[in-house]
């Protein structure tokens, strides 16, 4: 029941990302985390705390980065890093730091930062 529905919702999300349909992907991601609240397995398949906020924000960050919304991705990553540290979720923290390193090394991010600095 619940596991099948979670898998279906997650597959919908990934399908929308592949089709480059941002708004449907965003909606699917919200629906997945709303529906799986308290039962999401997390990155290590063992973290079942209610809501798994840091996993949701990490997925949100990845979605923003995938669609080129780097500023929004950084904001979501900052929240993920704070939540992961507060909840001692080392696995999510590592994934967040890895994604942050990818983003800040992107030429688009460096270009955006140089434009912000000249204002």
C-alpha positions as CSV (number, residue, x, y, z in Angstrom):
1,X,0.0,0.0,0.0
2,X,2.0,2.9,1.3
3,X,5.4,1.7,-0.1
4,X,3.8,1.2,-3.6
5,X,2.2,4.7,-3.5
6,X,5.5,6.3,-2.4
7,X,7.4,4.5,-5.3
8,X,4.7,5.6,-7.7
9,X,5.0,9.3,-6.6
10,X,8.8,9.2,-6.7
11,X,8.7,7.7,-10.2
12,X,6.3,10.5,-11.3
13,X,8.7,13.1,-9.9
14,X,11.7,11.6,-11.8
15,X,9.7,11.3,-15.0
16,X,8.8,15.0,-14.9
17,X,12.4,15.9,-14.3
18,X,13.5,13.8,-17.3
19,X,10.8,15.5,-19.4
20,X,12.1,18.9,-18.2
21,X,8.7,19.8,-16.8
22,X,9.6,22.0,-13.8
23,X,6.2,22.8,-12.4
24,X,5.0,19.2,-12.6
25,X,8.2,18.0,-11.0
26,X,7.8,20.5,-8.2
27,X,4.2,19.4,-7.6
28,X,5.2,15.7,-7.7
29,X,8.0,16.4,-5.2
30,X,5.7,18.2,-2.8
31,X,3.1,15.5,-3.1
32,X,5.7,12.8,-2.5
33,X,7.0,14.3,0.7
34,X,3.4,15.2,1.9
35,X,2.3,11.7,1.3
36,X,5.4,10.0,2.7
37,X,5.7,12.2,5.7
38,X,7.1,10.0,8.5
39,X,7.8,7.1,6.3
40,X,10.4,8.4,3.9
41,X,13.5,6.2,4.1
42,X,16.1,8.8,3.5
43,X,19.4,8.5,1.8
44,X,20.7,5.6,4.0
45,X,17.4,3.7,3.9
46,X,17.2,3.8,7.7
47,X,16.3,7.4,8.6
48,X,12.6,7.5,9.3
49,X,12.1,10.6,11.5
50,X,8.9,12.4,10.9
51,X,9.0,14.5,7.8
52,X,12.7,14.1,7.0
53,X,12.8,17.8,6.3
54,X,16.5,17.7,5.3
55,X,15.8,15.1,2.6
56,X,13.0,17.2,1.2
57,X,15.1,20.3,1.1
58,X,18.0,18.4,-0.5
59,X,15.6,17.1,-3.2
60,X,14.3,20.6,-3.7
61,X,17.9,21.9,-4.1
62,X,18.7,19.2,-6.6
63,X,15.5,20.1,-8.6
64,X,16.4,23.8,-8.6
65,X,20.0,23.1,-9.7
66,X,18.8,20.7,-12.4
67,X,16.6,23.4,-13.9
68,X,19.3,26.1,-13.6
69,X,17.8,28.0,-10.6
70,X,21.1,28.2,-8.9
71,X,20.2,31.0,-6.4
72,X,17.1,29.0,-5.2
73,X,19.2,25.8,-5.2
74,X,21.8,27.5,-2.9
75,X,19.0,28.7,-0.5
76,X,17.6,25.2,-0.3
77,X,21.0,23.8,0.2
78,X,21.7,26.2,3.1
79,X,18.5,25.1,4.8
80,X,19.5,21.4,4.2
81,X,22.9,22.0,5.7
82,X,21.4,23.6,8.8
83,X,18.8,20.9,9.3
84,X,21.3,18.1,8.7
85,X,23.7,19.5,11.2
86,X,20.9,20.1,13.8
87,X,19.6,16.5,13.4
88,X,23.1,15.0,13.1
89,X,22.1,13.5,9.7
90,X,25.7,13.0,8.4
91,X,24.7,11.2,5.2
92,X,22.4,14.1,4.1
93,X,25.1,16.6,5.2
94,X,27.7,14.9,3.0
95,X,25.3,14.8,0.0
96,X,24.4,18.5,0.6
97,X,28.1,19.5,0.8
98,X,28.8,17.6,-2.4
99,X,26.0,19.3,-4.3
100,X,27.1,22.7,-2.9
101,X,30.6,22.1,-4.2
102,X,29.2,21.2,-7.7
103,X,27.0,24.4,-7.7
104,X,29.7,26.8,-6.7
105,X,32.1,25.4,-9.3
106,X,29.6,25.9,-12.1
107,X,30.5,28.6,-14.6
108,X,26.9,29.9,-14.5
109,X,27.1,30.3,-10.7
110,X,30.5,32.1,-10.9
111,X,29.0,34.4,-13.6
112,X,25.9,35.2,-11.5
113,X,28.1,35.9,-8.5
114,X,30.3,38.3,-10.5
115,X,27.2,40.2,-11.7
116,X,25.9,40.4,-8.1
117,X,29.2,41.8,-6.9
118,X,29.3,44.6,-9.4
119,X,25.9,46.0,-8.4
